[in-house]
Amino acid sequence: MEIKSILIKDTTKEERIRIVQEGLNQCGGACDFCNGCDNLGGGSVDAFYEPYINGEKELRQLNEEYRSNSGMVK
């Protein structure tokens, strides 16, 4: 199934889970405790995307918060 939009209003929770999984799996490995994307062993990367998966914040918002808070999301 091809997804044309990644916006919360255009996706189901299941589609958002798949979007995050596919986005995080670019190297083909598991993300937990990996430092390949500058996570620096920071734990479960997919937990960072829970607000998107749950329909609370758009991916754009999460990424902006990450950048503006030097990696810390409130």
N, C-alpha and C positions, 0 to 999 in steps of 0.2 A: 504494500500500500504506500503510495507516494503522498507525502504531506506537503501541501502548498504553503502553509503558514505555520509559524511556531508560536503565534500569539495564543494566550490562554483562551480567549473567546472563540478561537477557531479549532481548538484541540480538546480531546478527552484526556482524562488523567492517564489512561493507558498509552495514548500517543505521546504525552509529555514524558513518561517514563522511558519510552523507546527513544525519543529525541535525545534525552540526557545520556542514556546508555550508549547510543551510537556516537554521540559527540565525545564521550570520555574514552571510548575504545579505539581511538585512532591508531595507537601503537600496537594493539592486539593483546595487551597485557591487562592484568587486574590493576585497578587504581588505588586500592586501599594501601596506605603507607608507602606509596611510590613517591619518588621525588623527581620523576622525569619531566613533569610540567611545572616545576618550581613549587610543588606542594611541600617539599622539604620534610617528608614523613609526617605531615600534619594530620593524619588520620583519614577518615572516610570522606573522600572527595564528593561522592554522590550526596552526602548529607547536606552539603552546601546548597544543592539544588532542590532540596525539599520544598522551600516556599514556592518555587515554580511548579513542581510536580503537583502540589496541593492547590494550585490556582491562586496563590496569594500575591506573588510578585512575578513580573515578566523577567525573562532571561536578561534582557538589556538592563533592567534595574539592578539585578544581582551583580552583573559584571561591573556596572558603574560604581556600586557600593564597594566592591572588592578593590577596584583601582583607587578610589578616593580614600579608603581607609587602610591602605598598605596591606591589603589582604585580610582585614578583619571586617566581617559583615555583622551589622547590628540587627 
